């Protein structure tokens, strides 16, 4: 894998998201996402793992995969895995090479999310996994985004992104042969809470996580790249019966002169 592009290749939407994630609210979000990602990535193995997104830090440190890369981060990214700038819509990665791909809020801030998923499917090895982290529109965060839209204040990240429901993500992945195998909800606190109020609402958030997981502000979806297998056909050793009667060949009988000659 090689470095591709520079700061000019990073889309303005992702640049705004990177700045928001570096702030206090974004840091709290990353803490909750990291908690779930550490558990999810522990069960995924292989030789190569790639993180895509605008996170200002490495979110794949909990993975057991030996070779880890972070692509599409801004200059001065966090320490840990090697960093390089690249477009998720055109990955500088070979085909059928990567075991695990982490899409961290990439699809909501991409001009062509379908192309991003096509690139992910291309670089994944057979039976490889993609981990998608995306904002859920059917949550308090999605409702806050709609409220900001009514006041025409949707231009700031992360509200400027296109939130994607888990059901839609599953449909998109399925069309590319990526089979969803796990869905983990994250973030049940409302947006805009301070640190103290967020701690007081922690018991409420735990109850919501147990009883209303579909209302989570963020969904972590894991899908596996399916491999089309050939179904072996066993040969039939017994001859099939014919539907039409088979005429038996007529055997010529020896004439009388022939019989006398034998005698």
Backbone as CSV, one residue per row, in Angstrom:
resi,resn,N_x,N_y,N_z,CA_x,CA_y,CA_z,C_x,C_y,C_z
1,UNK,0.842,-1.189,0.000,0.000,0.000,0.000,0.874,1.235,0.000
2,UNK,0.458,2.213,-0.775,1.245,3.424,-0.903,0.416,4.620,-0.553
3,UNK,1.081,5.702,-0.250,0.393,6.942,0.064,-0.181,7.533,-1.208
4,UNK,-1.441,7.998,-1.157,-2.101,8.531,-2.341,-2.668,9.895,-2.024
5,UNK,-2.293,10.881,-2.848,-2.892,12.195,-2.691,-2.313,12.978,-1.547
6,UNK,-2.950,14.101,-1.232,-2.535,14.945,-0.138,-3.746,15.537,0.525
7,UNK,-3.559,16.674,1.178,-4.669,17.296,1.889,-5.792,17.676,0.939
8,UNK,-5.439,18.004,-0.335,-6.476,18.384,-1.278,-7.381,17.241,-1.681
9,UNK,-6.946,16.001,-1.456,-7.778,14.864,-1.817,-8.838,14.558,-0.771
10,UNK,-8.732,15.131,0.408,-9.697,14.878,1.467,-10.920,15.761,1.252
11,UNK,-12.104,15.139,1.199,-13.335,15.872,0.932,-13.644,16.850,2.061
12,UNK,-14.275,17.994,1.732,-14.615,18.965,2.789,-15.508,18.374,3.871
13,UNK,-16.424,17.472,3.499,-17.306,16.881,4.500,-16.513,16.081,5.518
14,UNK,-15.557,15.302,5.060,-14.756,14.513,5.985,-13.801,15.391,6.790
15,UNK,-13.373,16.491,6.185,-12.512,17.409,6.930,-13.278,18.032,8.094
16,UNK,-14.554,18.385,7.861,-15.365,18.913,8.949,-15.619,17.890,10.028
17,UNK,-15.815,16.644,9.622,-16.020,15.586,10.606,-14.765,15.372,11.435
18,UNK,-13.588,15.420,10.807,-12.349,15.236,11.543,-12.182,16.297,12.618
19,UNK,-12.529,17.559,12.283,-12.421,18.637,13.264,-13.385,18.421,14.417
20,UNK,-14.610,17.943,14.122,-15.597,17.709,15.184,-15.161,16.550,16.080
21,UNK,-14.616,15.488,15.490,-14.174,14.348,16.279,-13.007,14.707,17.198
22,UNK,-12.238,15.717,16.828,-11.123,16.138,17.671,-11.577,16.984,18.851
23,UNK,-12.840,17.434,18.854,-13.363,18.247,19.944,-13.905,17.403,21.083
24,UNK,-14.423,18.048,22.132,-14.908,17.309,23.311,-16.028,16.329,22.995
25,UNK,-17.045,16.756,22.219,-18.155,15.859,21.899,-17.681,14.679,21.060
26,UNK,-16.797,14.948,20.109,-16.280,13.871,19.288,-15.437,12.894,20.072
27,UNK,-14.673,13.395,21.032,-13.855,12.514,21.869,-14.720,11.562,22.677
28,UNK,-15.830,12.070,23.215,-16.728,11.200,23.984,-17.336,10.131,23.079
29,UNK,-17.674,10.531,21.851,-18.204,9.550,20.903,-17.171,8.474,20.595
30,UNK,-15.933,8.876,20.356,-14.882,7.911,20.036,-14.635,6.939,21.179
31,UNK,-14.759,7.402,22.410,-14.562,6.513,23.557,-15.596,5.389,23.560
32,UNK,-16.854,5.736,23.298,-17.898,4.714,23.292,-17.753,3.785,22.096
33,UNK,-17.367,4.322,20.958,-17.182,3.487,19.775,-15.991,2.550,19.955
34,UNK,-14.917,3.052,20.560,-13.739,2.212,20.771,-14.071,1.027,21.675
35,UNK,-14.902,1.247,22.667,-15.269,0.153,23.579,-15.900,-1.005,22.810
36,UNK,-16.780,-0.711,21.891,-17.432,-1.759,21.102,-16.484,-2.313,20.039
37,UNK,-15.715,-1.437,19.403,-14.816,-1.896,18.351,-13.745,-2.835,18.888
38,UNK,-13.253,-2.577,20.096,-12.260,-3.472,20.681,-12.824,-4.887,20.811
39,UNK,-14.101,-5.006,21.216,-14.718,-6.321,21.350,-14.935,-6.970,19.989
40,UNK,-15.394,-6.185,19.017,-15.687,-6.736,17.691,-14.413,-7.186,16.989
41,UNK,-13.384,-6.350,17.014,-12.150,-6.658,16.295,-11.381,-7.815,16.910
42,UNK,-11.619,-8.107,18.189,-10.933,-9.237,18.822,-11.295,-10.554,18.161
43,UNK,-12.481,-10.620,17.552,-12.925,-11.864,16.926,-12.631,-11.962,15.449
44,UNK,-11.906,-10.991,14.879,-11.591,-11.001,13.452,-10.086,-11.163,13.278
45,UNK,-9.682,-12.083,12.414,-8.279,-12.423,12.276,-7.824,-12.244,10.828
46,UNK,-6.522,-12.332,10.625,-5.957,-12.226,9.289,-4.576,-11.594,9.331
47,UNK,-4.107,-11.169,8.144,-2.770,-10.580,8.017,-2.810,-9.064,7.845
48,UNK,-3.881,-8.535,7.217,-3.927,-7.104,6.923,-5.280,-6.530,7.347
49,UNK,-5.220,-5.349,8.007,-6.411,-4.623,8.419,-6.246,-3.165,8.021
50,UNK,-7.292,-2.573,7.453,-7.256,-1.183,7.016,-8.400,-0.425,7.678
51,UNK,-8.078,0.712,8.311,-9.092,1.619,8.857,-9.256,2.785,7.904
52,UNK,-10.497,3.061,7.502,-10.820,4.189,6.638,-11.699,5.152,7.406
53,UNK,-11.426,6.438,7.264,-12.241,7.432,7.938,-11.435,8.641,8.335
54,UNK,-12.116,9.565,9.011,-11.492,10.832,9.383,-11.186,10.914,10.861
55,UNK,-11.193,9.786,11.568,-10.907,9.810,13.002,-9.493,10.309,13.253
56,UNK,-9.299,11.178,14.245,-7.960,11.708,14.518,-7.071,10.735,15.275
57,UNK,-7.508,9.503,15.453,-6.705,8.542,16.193,-6.935,7.139,15.646
58,UNK,-6.084,6.242,16.075,-6.131,4.842,15.659,-7.203,4.122,16.477
59,UNK,-8.199,3.543,15.787,-9.275,2.818,16.461,-9.120,1.312,16.338
60,UNK,-8.004,0.837,15.821,-7.828,-0.586,15.565,-6.723,-1.192,16.436
61,UNK,-6.348,-0.491,17.488,-5.272,-0.993,18.349,-5.670,-2.288,19.048
62,UNK,-6.975,-2.517,19.254,-7.412,-3.728,19.932,-7.471,-4.947,19.045
63,UNK,-7.141,-4.805,17.769,-7.194,-5.937,16.841,-5.979,-6.832,17.000
64,UNK,-6.158,-8.128,16.709,-5.062,-9.090,16.746,-4.353,-9.201,15.400
65,UNK,-4.872,-8.521,14.385,-4.236,-8.553,13.071,-2.877,-7.868,13.163
66,UNK,-1.876,-8.482,12.584,-0.509,-7.996,12.759,-0.242,-6.710,11.980
67,UNK,-0.635,-6.663,10.714,-0.334,-5.516,9.855,-1.585,-4.638,9.760
68,UNK,-1.495,-3.425,10.310,-2.646,-2.520,10.365,-2.286,-1.179,9.739
69,UNK,-3.216,-0.631,8.953,-3.017,0.650,8.282,-4.225,1.542,8.519
70,UNK,-3.991,2.852,8.576,-5.047,3.855,8.680,-4.963,4.740,7.442
71,UNK,-6.033,4.794,6.660,-6.097,5.594,5.441,-7.128,6.700,5.583
72,UNK,-6.909,7.799,4.865,-7.827,8.930,4.795,-7.896,9.699,6.105
73,UNK,-6.811,9.801,6.811,-6.747,10.655,7.991,-6.050,11.953,7.621
74,UNK,-6.269,12.973,8.422,-5.618,14.247,8.156,-4.169,14.229,8.585
75,UNK,-3.417,15.220,8.211,-2.021,15.314,8.645,-1.941,15.352,10.164
76,UNK,-0.925,14.699,10.685,-0.748,14.694,12.132,-1.708,13.783,12.837
77,UNK,-2.070,12.650,12.169,-2.979,11.701,12.778,-2.378,11.070,14.013
78,UNK,-3.214,10.303,14.708,-2.780,9.690,15.950,-1.693,8.659,15.747
79,UNK,-1.015,8.335,16.814,0.048,7.346,16.754,-0.548,5.946,16.738
80,UNK,0.274,4.986,16.379,-0.175,3.600,16.325,0.109,3.019,14.956
81,UNK,-0.947,2.663,14.225,-0.788,2.087,12.896,-0.250,3.136,11.925
82,UNK,0.480,2.726,10.871,0.957,3.681,9.866,-0.204,4.426,9.216
83,UNK,0.000,5.728,8.955,-1.042,6.574,8.390,-0.690,6.957,6.964
84,UNK,-1.716,7.108,6.115,-1.539,7.567,4.740,-2.836,8.217,4.295
85,UNK,-2.731,9.160,3.370,-3.895,9.847,2.828,-4.373,9.130,1.569
86,UNK,-5.664,8.904,1.468,-6.212,8.203,0.314,-7.706,8.472,0.241
87,UNK,-8.282,8.273,-0.933,-9.718,8.404,-1.130,-10.381,7.047,-0.932
88,UNK,-11.408,6.957,-0.102,-12.108,5.670,0.042,-12.752,5.202,-1.254
89,UNK,-13.062,6.131,-2.159,-13.666,5.757,-3.437,-12.660,5.163,-4.416
90,UNK,-11.368,5.270,-4.137,-10.316,4.730,-5.006,-9.143,4.318,-4.137
91,UNK,-9.228,3.161,-3.534,-8.225,2.727,-2.572,-6.942,2.289,-3.275
92,UNK,-5.794,2.735,-2.777,-4.505,2.294,-3.337,-4.092,0.949,-2.751
93,UNK,-4.975,-0.040,-2.879,-4.768,-1.358,-2.289,-5.052,-2.407,-3.363
94,UNK,-4.284,-3.485,-3.349,-4.472,-4.551,-4.317,-5.773,-5.300,-4.107
95,UNK,-6.213,-5.991,-5.145,-7.449,-6.772,-5.110,-7.247,-8.056,-4.306
96,UNK,-8.276,-8.419,-3.506,-8.248,-9.646,-2.702,-7.010,-9.698,-1.819
97,UNK,-6.773,-8.635,-1.071,-5.556,-8.538,-0.269,-5.827,-8.358,1.219
98,UNK,-6.887,-7.623,1.589,-7.119,-7.208,2.971,-8.078,-8.181,3.656
99,UNK,-7.791,-8.489,4.914,-8.645,-9.397,5.685,-9.792,-8.665,6.376
100,UNK,-9.536,-7.455,6.877,-10.551,-6.687,7.604,-10.458,-5.227,7.172
101,UNK,-11.623,-4.620,6.895,-11.709,-3.194,6.579,-12.666,-2.548,7.575
102,UNK,-12.224,-1.474,8.215,-13.065,-0.698,9.129,-13.452,0.608,8.447
103,UNK,-14.756,0.802,8.227,-15.283,2.048,7.675,-15.848,2.868,8.827
104,UNK,-15.099,3.851,9.270,-15.516,4.657,10.415,-16.156,5.953,9.923
105,UNK,-17.480,5.989,9.883,-18.253,7.151,9.437,-17.770,7.639,8.067
106,UNK,-17.557,6.691,7.184,-17.129,7.016,5.829,-18.326,7.171,4.901
107,UNK,-19.278,6.242,4.980,-20.392,6.238,4.039,-21.277,7.466,4.178
108,UNK,-21.472,7.963,5.405,-22.340,9.139,5.599,-21.736,10.405,5.020
109,UNK,-20.410,10.432,4.829,-19.736,11.639,4.382,-19.021,11.416,3.048
110,UNK,-19.531,10.479,2.278,-18.964,10.203,0.961,-19.909,10.704,-0.126
111,UNK,-19.329,11.219,-1.196,-20.129,11.644,-2.335,-20.684,10.445,-3.099
112,UNK,-20.072,9.286,-2.963,-20.523,8.077,-3.653,-20.318,6.881,-2.726
113,UNK,-21.226,6.665,-1.763,-21.042,5.555,-0.813,-21.063,4.192,-1.486
114,UNK,-21.798,4.048,-2.591,-21.827,2.762,-3.280,-20.457,2.418,-3.850
115,UNK,-19.748,3.423,-4.370,-18.406,3.185,-4.881,-17.444,2.796,-3.760
116,UNK,-17.629,3.386,-2.576,-16.796,3.012,-1.428,-16.973,1.531,-1.110
117,UNK,-18.229,1.074,-1.091,-18.477,-0.332,-0.788,-17.959,-1.242,-1.893
118,UNK,-18.037,-0.797,-3.136,-17.469,-1.604,-4.216,-15.960,-1.753,-4.053
119,UNK,-15.289,-0.673,-3.642,-13.856,-0.746,-3.404,-13.543,-1.683,-2.233
120,UNK,-14.355,-1.624,-1.195,-14.142,-2.512,-0.050,-14.294,-3.968,-0.474
121,UNK,-15.333,-4.250,-1.252,-15.536,-5.624,-1.727,-14.366,-6.080,-2.589
122,UNK,-13.804,-5.161,-3.356,-12.687,-5.519,-4.239,-11.432,-5.895,-3.450
123,UNK,-11.100,-5.113,-2.428,-9.837,-5.342,-1.712,-9.941,-6.459,-0.689
124,UNK,-11.154,-6.842,-0.281,-11.300,-7.896,0.721,-10.983,-9.263,0.121
125,UNK,-10.339,-10.101,0.901,-10.135,-11.477,0.499,-11.453,-12.239,0.654
126,UNK,-11.619,-13.384,-0.011,-12.795,-14.217,0.244,-12.902,-14.569,1.724
127,UNK,-14.093,-14.438,2.269,-14.373,-14.635,3.691,-13.785,-13.527,4.562
128,UNK,-13.312,-12.434,3.956,-12.871,-11.279,4.738,-14.055,-10.516,5.304
129,UNK,-13.790,-9.581,6.216,-14.857,-8.867,6.928,-14.723,-7.359,6.754
130,UNK,-15.865,-6.698,6.693,-15.932,-5.243,6.736,-16.721,-4.850,7.974
131,UNK,-16.223,-3.854,8.699,-16.878,-3.325,9.896,-17.308,-1.895,9.580
132,UNK,-18.620,-1.651,9.555,-19.170,-0.345,9.206,-19.659,0.347,10.474
133,UNK,-19.163,1.558,10.714,-19.622,2.391,11.827,-20.342,3.588,11.220
134,UNK,-21.641,3.739,11.543,-22.441,4.786,10.895,-23.475,5.331,11.865
135,UNK,-23.804,6.612,11.691,-24.851,7.239,12.491,-26.214,6.695,12.079
136,UNK,-27.067,6.469,13.083,-28.401,5.909,12.868,-29.441,7.035,12.820
137,UNK,-30.188,7.168,11.702,-31.190,8.247,11.640,-32.376,8.014,12.568
138,UNK,-32.645,6.752,12.954,-33.782,6.456,13.828,-33.338,6.485,15.288
139,UNK,-32.792,7.604,15.718,-32.275,7.755,17.077,-32.435,9.207,17.498
140,UNK,-32.061,9.501,18.741,-32.088,10.885,19.194,-31.119,11.740,18.393
141,UNK,-30.026,11.151,17.950,-29.078,11.896,17.135,-29.683,12.197,15.761
142,UNK,-30.406,11.227,15.209,-31.092,11.480,13.949,-32.189,12.521,14.092
143,UNK,-32.919,12.478,15.218,-33.952,13.488,15.458,-33.364,14.881,15.626
144,UNK,-32.213,14.974,16.309,-31.547,16.271,16.465,-31.095,16.814,15.123
145,UNK,-30.674,15.926,14.250,-30.264,16.347,12.909,-31.448,16.918,12.138
146,UNK,-32.611,16.274,12.228,-33.805,16.793,11.551,-34.220,18.136,12.130
147,UNK,-34.064,18.293,13.451,-34.412,19.566,14.084,-33.501,20.675,13.583
148,UNK,-32.229,20.396,13.447,-31.298,21.386,12.922,-31.614,21.731,11.469
149,UNK,-32.087,20.742,10.731,-32.451,21.014,9.337,-33.609,21.997,9.261
150,UNK,-34.567,21.871,10.174,-35.699,22.794,10.157,-35.273,24.225,10.436
151,UNK,-34.160,24.398,11.171,-33.626,25.740,11.439,-32.464,26.088,10.501
152,UNK,-32.275,25.250,9.478,-31.213,25.464,8.482,-29.838,25.569,9.144
153,UNK,-29.603,24.675,10.071,-28.307,24.639,10.746,-27.707,23.242,10.621
154,UNK,-27.784,22.694,9.408,-27.324,21.338,9.172,-25.961,21.302,8.494
155,UNK,-25.358,22.465,8.314,-24.113,22.489,7.559,-22.912,22.042,8.378
156,UNK,-23.023,21.970,9.699,-21.898,21.587,10.550,-21.863,20.077,10.737
157,UNK,-20.644,19.542,10.855,-20.468,18.116,11.138,-20.812,17.852,12.613
158,UNK,-21.356,16.690,12.930,-21.639,15.583,12.021,-23.003,15.655,11.353
159,UNK,-23.755,16.725,11.599,-25.130,16.822,11.109,-25.196,17.018,9.598
160,UNK,-24.088,17.373,8.981,-24.058,17.542,7.540,-23.989,16.215,6.801
161,UNK,-23.759,15.115,7.524,-23.669,13.806,6.893,-25.030,13.223,6.582
162,UNK,-25.016,12.184,5.776,-26.231,11.458,5.416,-26.332,10.226,6.302
163,UNK,-27.134,10.320,7.370,-27.254,9.209,8.306,-27.900,8.015,7.594
164,UNK,-27.424,6.805,7.910,-27.857,5.601,7.212,-28.419,4.596,8.213
165,UNK,-29.650,4.144,7.968,-30.278,3.161,8.840,-29.604,1.803,8.660
166,UNK,-29.534,0.993,9.726,-28.923,-0.333,9.600,-29.570,-1.196,8.523
167,UNK,-30.899,-1.081,8.355,-31.564,-1.860,7.320,-31.083,-1.514,5.924
168,UNK,-30.890,-0.239,5.675,-30.384,0.172,4.364,-28.949,-0.300,4.164
169,UNK,-28.133,-0.217,5.200,-26.762,-0.699,5.100,-26.724,-2.190,4.769
170,UNK,-27.590,-2.966,5.401,-27.638,-4.398,5.120,-28.003,-4.658,3.657
171,UNK,-28.945,-3.880,3.130,-29.336,-4.051,1.726,-28.165,-3.732,0.802
172,UNK,-27.478,-2.631,1.061,-26.341,-2.251,0.222,-25.254,-3.318,0.255
173,UNK,-24.954,-3.818,1.444,-23.907,-4.835,1.568,-24.314,-6.128,0.877
174,UNK,-25.580,-6.513,1.038,-26.045,-7.751,0.432,-25.963,-7.749,-1.078
175,UNK,-26.184,-6.596,-1.700,-26.110,-6.508,-3.156,-24.696,-6.775,-3.672
176,UNK,-23.698,-6.564,-2.832,-22.305,-6.787,-3.226,-21.759,-8.120,-2.736
177,UNK,-22.627,-8.964,-2.214,-22.163,-10.247,-1.719,-21.511,-10.180,-0.370
178,UNK,-21.801,-9.137,0.393,-21.271,-8.994,1.743,-22.396,-9.324,2.725
179,UNK,-22.269,-10.430,3.410,-23.331,-10.943,4.270,-23.215,-10.392,5.693
180,UNK,-24.221,-9.628,6.176,-24.168,-9.136,7.555,-24.181,-10.291,8.549
181,UNK,-23.277,-10.231,9.522,-23.167,-11.301,10.516,-23.296,-10.783,11.940
182,UNK,-23.189,-9.467,12.156,-23.255,-8.924,13.520,-23.672,-7.461,13.473
183,UNK,-24.530,-7.075,14.416,-24.952,-5.680,14.555,-24.863,-5.306,16.022
184,UNK,-24.057,-4.276,16.330,-23.879,-3.820,17.703,-24.304,-2.361,17.822
185,UNK,-25.226,-2.038,18.729,-25.631,-0.645,18.935,-24.648,0.098,19.827
186,UNK,-24.474,1.390,19.571,-23.570,2.246,20.350,-24.258,3.589,20.540
187,UNK,-23.982,4.238,21.665,-24.362,5.623,21.905,-25.872,5.796,22.114
188,UNK,-26.284,5.740,23.378,-27.693,5.914,23.723,-27.968,7.227,24.438
189,UNK,-26.947,8.040,24.661,-27.180,9.333,25.300,-27.537,10.375,24.242
190,UNK,-28.356,11.353,24.592,-28.704,12.403,23.632,-27.481,13.252,23.291
191,UNK,-27.477,13.901,22.140,-26.352,14.763,21.774,-26.348,16.041,22.605
192,UNK,-25.164,16.608,22.773,-25.046,17.892,23.453,-24.948,17.812,24.958
193,UNK,-24.878,16.609,25.538,-24.788,16.489,26.989,-23.367,16.746,27.455
194,UNK,-23.241,17.418,28.600,-21.941,17.595,29.223,-21.486,16.319,29.899
195,UNK,-20.237,16.318,30.336,-19.670,15.115,30.932,-20.405,14.723,32.211
196,UNK,-20.721,15.694,33.063,-21.412,15.382,34.317,-22.798,14.825,34.085
197,UNK,-23.576,15.454,33.207,-24.924,14.967,32.932,-24.894,13.618,32.241
198,UNK,-23.896,13.395,31.404,-23.788,12.105,30.732,-23.547,10.982,31.740
199,UNK,-22.754,11.257,32.789,-22.518,10.238,33.818,-23.799,9.961,34.597
200,UNK,-24.601,10.988,34.867,-25.854,10.766,35.593,-26.844,9.941,34.775
201,UNK,-26.786,10.075,33.467,-27.727,9.351,32.606,-27.197,7.988,32.192
202,UNK,-26.056,7.571,32.730,-25.479,6.284,32.357,-26.416,5.113,32.633
203,UNK,-27.117,5.056,33.811,-28.054,3.940,34.026,-29.177,3.911,32.996
204,UNK,-29.670,5.079,32.602,-30.722,5.136,31.583,-30.194,4.622,30.253
205,UNK,-28.957,4.985,29.930,-28.361,4.527,28.683,-28.188,3.010,28.670
206,UNK,-27.826,2.429,29.817,-27.658,0.974,29.866,-28.994,0.269,29.680
207,UNK,-30.056,0.816,30.257,-31.392,0.228,30.048,-31.818,0.334,28.589
208,UNK,-31.534,1.469,27.980,-31.881,1.643,26.571,-31.100,0.677,25.691
209,UNK,-29.844,0.435,26.035,-29.029,-0.490,25.250,-29.595,-1.900,25.299
210,UNK,-30.222,-2.239,26.418,-30.759,-3.593,26.568,-32.131,-3.744,25.936
211,UNK,-32.991,-2.728,26.093,-34.384,-2.876,25.685,-34.715,-2.202,24.361
212,UNK,-33.984,-1.171,23.972,-34.278,-0.476,22.710,-32.993,-0.278,21.906
213,UNK,-32.345,-1.366,21.486,-31.082,-1.224,20.754,-31.245,-0.519,19.415
214,UNK,-32.451,-0.565,18.831,-32.663,0.062,17.531,-32.637,1.588,17.612
215,UNK,-32.649,2.157,18.822,-32.605,3.608,18.994,-31.188,4.123,19.239
216,UNK,-30.189,3.272,19.071,-28.808,3.694,19.295,-28.404,4.765,18.295
217,UNK,-27.609,5.724,18.745,-27.170,6.799,17.864,-26.218,6.340,16.784
218,UNK,-25.483,5.253,17.056,-24.506,4.711,16.114,-24.699,3.208,16.029
219,UNK,-24.563,2.666,14.833,-24.634,1.228,14.621,-23.280,0.730,14.120
220,UNK,-22.819,-0.391,14.676,-21.606,-1.069,14.216,-22.045,-2.367,13.548
221,UNK,-21.875,-2.435,12.246,-22.352,-3.572,11.457,-21.152,-4.312,10.870
222,UNK,-21.114,-5.622,11.073,-20.050,-6.470,10.548,-20.625,-7.363,9.456
223,UNK,-19.946,-7.421,8.315,-20.383,-8.263,7.204,-19.198,-9.068,6.682
224,UNK,-19.504,-10.260,6.147,-18.469,-11.151,5.619,-18.637,-11.285,4.109
225,UNK,-17.519,-11.290,3.408,-17.540,-11.439,1.953,-17.802,-12.898,1.598
226,UNK,-18.959,-13.134,1.001,-19.329,-14.491,0.631,-18.521,-14.964,-0.576
227,UNK,-18.349,-16.272,-0.648,-17.638,-16.883,-1.765,-18.591,-17.847,-2.450
228,UNK,-18.769,-17.679,-3.758,-19.632,-18.579,-4.515,-18.930,-19.917,-4.684
229,UNK,-19.548,-20.965,-4.169,-18.964,-22.297,-4.251,-19.696,-23.131,-5.291
230,UNK,-18.967,-24.044,-5.914,-19.554,-24.946,-6.896,-20.131,-26.166,-6.190
231,UNK,-21.352,-26.572,-6.560,-21.995,-27.735,-5.968,-21.578,-28.980,-6.742
232,UNK,-20.875,-29.920,-6.098,-20.449,-31.115,-6.832,-21.642,-31.961,-7.250
233,UNK,-21.585,-32.516,-8.458,-22.635,-33.374,-8.989,-22.115,-34.807,-8.997
234,UNK,-22.778,-35.693,-8.281,-22.356,-37.078,-8.214,-22.782,-37.820,-9.480
235,UNK,-21.886,-38.648,-10.054,-22.271,-39.409,-11.249,-23.256,-40.509,-10.907
236,UNK,-24.161,-40.804,-11.832,-25.130,-41.891,-11.654,-24.523,-43.163,-12.252
237,UNK,-24.301,-44.123,-11.362,-23.679,-45.361,-11.823,-24.707,-46.321,-12.420
238,UNK,-25.959,-46.202,-12.060,-26.994,-47.062,-12.614,-27.544,-46.451,-13.895
239,UNK,-27.671,-47.233,-14.950,-28.228,-46.676,-16.193,-29.691,-46.308,-16.012
240,UNK,-30.067,-45.202,-16.602,-31.448,-44.771,-16.520,-32.337,-45.621,-17.429
241,UNK,-33.568,-45.850,-17.013,-34.523,-46.570,-17.816,-35.030,-45.672,-18.939
242,UNK,-35.144,-46.257,-20.106,-35.620,-45.486,-21.246,-37.125,-45.364,-21.196
243,UNK,-37.625,-44.223,-21.595,-39.063,-44.005,-21.626,-39.705,-44.714,-22.813
244,UNK,-38.926,-45.020,-23.847,-39.438,-45.702,-25.030,-38.858,-47.108,-25.096
245,UNK,-39.647,-48.074,-25.577,-39.105,-49.446,-25.675,-37.971,-49.504,-26.671
246,UNK,-36.944,-50.249,-26.297,-35.774,-50.390,-27.145,-35.918,-51.661,-27.975
247,UNK,-35.834,-51.535,-29.273,-35.962,-52.699,-30.156,-34.724,-53.566,-30.065
248,UNK,-34.925,-54.848,-29.837,-33.813,-55.772,-29.759,-33.324,-56.123,-31.169
249,UNK,-32.027,-56.221,-31.369,-31.530,-56.556,-32.712,-31.862,-57.993,-33.078
250,UNK,-32.258,-58.202,-34.317,-32.582,-59.544,-34.809,-31.307,-60.303,-35.155
251,UNK,-31.221,-61.530,-34.702,-30.061,-62.389,-34.954,-30.384,-63.324,-36.108
252,UNK,-29.572,-63.330,-37.110,-29.808,-64.196,-38.274,-29.555,-65.651,-37.906
253,UNK,-30.546,-66.528,-38.200,-30.408,-67.947,-37.931,-29.716,-68.647,-39.104
254,UNK,-28.880,-69.627,-38.811,-28.180,-70.338,-39.897,-29.170,-71.147,-40.754
255,UNK,-28.908,-71.193,-42.014,-29.763,-71.948,-42.947,-29.473,-73.437,-42.830
256,UNK,-30.321,-74.242,-43.476,-30.151,-75.700,-43.397,-28.860,-76.148,-44.027
257,UNK,-28.499,-75.529,-45.164,-27.242,-75.926,-45.816,-26.048,-75.645,-44.937
258,UNK,-26.131,-74.526,-44.180,-25.009,-74.203,-43.298,-24.878,-75.218,-42.186
259,UNK,-26.079,-75.684,-41.677,-26.020,-76.677,-40.608,-25.444,-77.999,-41.110
260,UNK,-25.798,-78.382,-42.384,-25.244,-79.626,-42.925,-23.745,-79.531,-43.130
261,UNK,-23.305,-78.314,-43.510,-21.856,-78.146,-43.726,-21.084,-78.314,-42.452
262,UNK,-21.699,-77.854,-41.324,-21.001,-78.026,-40.043,-20.904,-79.509,-39.673
263,UNK,-21.944,-80.235,-40.054,-21.892,-81.659,-39.725,-20.860,-82.362,-40.545
